[in-house]
Amino acid sequence: MIRLLFSCVVLSWLVPCQPQPKGKQVTAACWVTHPDQTKLLSKTEDIAFSDTTQNSLIIQIDTSSTHQSLDGFGYTLTGGSAQLIQQKLSTTEREALMKELFLESGIGISYLRISIGASDLDENVFSYDDVPAGNTDEDLRNFSLAADTNYLIPTLKQILQLNPGIKLMGSPWSAPAWMKDNHAPKGGKLLPRYYGSYANYLVKYIQAMAQQGIALDAITIQNEPEHPGNTPSMTMTSEEQREFVKSFLGPTFRANGITTKIIIYDHNCDHPEYPLNILSDSVARKFIDGTAFHMYLGDIRAMSKVHDAHPDKNIYFTEQWTSGQGNFGGDLAWHVKNLIIGAPRNWSRTVLEWNLAADENFKPHTNDGGCTLCQGAITINSKTGSVSRNVSYYIVAHAAKFVPPGSIRIFSSEVHGLPNVAFRTPSGKNVLIVLNDTGAEVKFAVGYNKRFGNTSLPVGAVATMVF
């Protein structure tokens, strides 16, 4: 009898599992993270598969039933994150952190979102074409990436040296203030007479980054277009975004040979009608790759509503924060259930947390509209330069380390109290991520090829099983 050994990953460092010849034991790696932090990406004992199980709770895996491909898991690399990495770490410390974050031997971050111009987690507000109040620059003669050359661009270049295949998504928080009806970075709308200039602005950004050796896989049109409260920010209705893509951005990309993907919406799961309105336009939709979501409001299943209406368009999950006043166990469970598990189950190709790094006071951020409690995946102490790892580090590592780009979501049965998602990696491994979302320790089995891996999970614990 072939005896299949399997290992349960509950967040720790993966030992690659090599397929064994028929008739030999097959072992897989296994890790776990507990809500009380007694285990953080910690290796556990292997799980042996057998022909029978006494468990009534069984998560069945079927590799023949496949769904979407995954582009990656990661974070937003804000300008503030890059500033801390460059300013507060020595060369040796920075290199060590970069390897931990971006190499497969570390946690394997494979996708990053960056801001086009400043986000609210930059120290200062800027665009790439700021002019004195009352002036305009429709021909974009003053366009310059200079504000990003101190921190963000050097950090990206270092990351790309370690992981040339990492994908990057750009998102603007605002157009330059002179293009807006309120002439300010915070709030306001893009004036229709500047739609053409703004489309050219985004083209110039992609081209200028390419000249730096930094390719953009995708851009979203506007970060949180229904939220004018950040500094910077800008509102944009679905009708406005549809017209901008249809008549300006799409044709301008095409005219300039830009292949960077155009992604719409980039806001909460409470308004799936926003992207549906845009995608209903036959001209606009031909320029659009897909839709991005956050989930500060709404239900993750809203992404499936958009996918089901337009199955040829992609879905992305691009932002969710953890608060500096949050609870590790509560945040771990909520984010894993809704995002790491829920987003791929609802067709997302990415899961990105907000944001990569902040200091012990949740800085840098802009004044009067910058997030004052956004906790980084890592904290870089502004005085000592020491690095500590927070809950979103483990949330993302739990998937990024074991599910590389190109992995395919496969069928795993839904079991009450054990939310889960499964993937098949390009190397042929199966990865199952599961959370104990009940009020007690749970015993269960994983069913695969008519064999069963019997195991258990403590309350609130997360496991990634690789077999």
Secondary structure, DSSP 8 states (H G I E B T S, - for coil): ---BEEEEEBSS---------TTS-B---EEEE-TTSS-SSEE--EEEEES----S-EEEEEEEEEEEE--EEEEE--HHHHHHHHHHS-HHHHHHHHHHHHSTTTT---EEEEEES--TTSSS---SS---TT---TT-TT---GGGTTTHHHHHHHHHHH-TT-EEEEEES---GGGBTT-SSSS-BB-GGGHHHHHHHHHHHHHHHHHTT---SEEES-SSTT---SSS--B--HHHHHHHIIIIIHHHHHHTT---EEEEEEEEET-THHHHHHHTSTTGGGG--EEEEEEEEE-TTHHHHHHHH-TTSEEEEEE-B-BTT--HHHHHHHHIIIIIIHHHHTTEEEEEEB-SEE-TT-----TTTS-SSB--SEEE-TTT--EEE-HHHHHHHHHHTTS-TT-EEEEE--BTTB-EEEEE-TTS-EEEEEE--SSS-EEEEEEETTEEEEEEE-TT-EEEEE-
